[in-house]
Amino acid sequence: MANTTTLNIRINPKVKQKAEEVLEELGIPMSTAINMYLRQISMTGGIPFPVKLPSAPDSLQVGTMTETELYDKLDKGYADAAAGRVHEASEAFDSIRKKNSI
C-alpha cells in the first residue's frame, strides 16, 4: 500500500458541493482530484492555471464608453428595475463567469 497522509482543509460548503457535483459527473473522487491538483503544482512549479481577476465584458467597461452610451445604459437599467426586469446579483455574476470560462 502506498504511503498516504491526511489533509484537513476548510472549504466553503457551496464551493465544495459544486465541485463534488462536477467530479461525480467526471467519475473522479474528490481525493483523486486534489491529488491531481497537488501533483500538477509539483510538476509545474506553481498553480497549474492562470490566477487572475475576472474581467467584465466589453459591454460593461465604463472606461471605454462615451458619456451618451453610459447614460443610455443607466437609463435602460433604471427602466428595467422599474419594470421588474431584475436578477439576483449572484445569477448575474454566475452568468459572467460562465461566459469568461474556458
Secondary structure, 3 states (H helix, E strand, C coil): CCCCCCCCCCCCHHHHHHHHHHHHHHCCCHHHHHHHHHHHHHHHCCCCCCCCCCCCCHHHCHHHCCHHHHHHHHHHHHHHHHCCCCCCHHHHHHHHHHHHCC
